[in-house]
Amino acid sequence: MKDDHTPATTLPTLLAAVVGALDAVDDHVVVVDERGRVLHVNVAWQRFAHDNGWEGSDWIGMDYIAASTVAGAGTEGDPISQGVREVLEGRRARFGVEYDCHAPDELRWFSLRVTKIDVPGVGAVITHTDITHRRMAERRLERLATRDELTGLANRPSLQESVAEMLREEREVGLIVVTLEDPRDPGRTLADDVVSRAAALLSELFPSPAITARYGQHQLVVAIAGMQAPALEASREIVAITMDTGMSAIAGLRTEVAVHTAVEDAATPDGLDRLVAAARDEGRTAG
């Protein structure tokens, strides 16, 4: 007569199935004991280690935290090591963090998750999930949100936020406003390569931490924290000469350059719009 209480699957078979399941996933998985000593690493873990120069093959018994390649792990006061230990000590059920693990020729990010396992002799299961595609997608979206697609410069909202932040820090902000225009037909839309060439010249003149932006279709603005009036006027002259010389191949193109010091009113988008418009008008008057 069949015993209904007899397990349908023996323990060795079940353990083999668990190991097979761990080896089937793409995540890098490590099982550690209560002291953080490695009990098992899956195939994805082994493959990643070998592909990245790990010459050993015997991970069993190693101290996971000491051997970890996660930046900062194992150092005194490191929050990742602390999070892993808190799970192993039962002070929390799980711990997670995202970290970078860049190779010389490749950007890489991973998500680390540590989960307590209530099995005698087992401390936790640790997974490293490759999130590079997600991070790269986020970078692309961030760039689209803050950068002008044509020139690669900061866009209008990005510059507005940067100037507002500088002013919140009570820093004096100098603005250099460059307007491109065909005097024979002021309303004519300039070719993309003309605007891109002007943007490249201005970026070379003012590297970071200066912020160079495309503020309008034919208008470029440089914001520089801490630049006072005398230096700002000297910069205006340099920009005017450089732009005139660099754009001389564009027949008949006129470059107007004006400067202004941002004040508290420019901390809002509308306030900065008015300041840039005033600088543009002053440049046209001077021209």
Order of alpha helices (4+ residues) and beta strands (2+ residues): alpha-beta-beta-alpha-alpha-alpha-beta-beta-beta-alpha-alpha-beta-alpha-beta-beta-alpha-beta-alpha
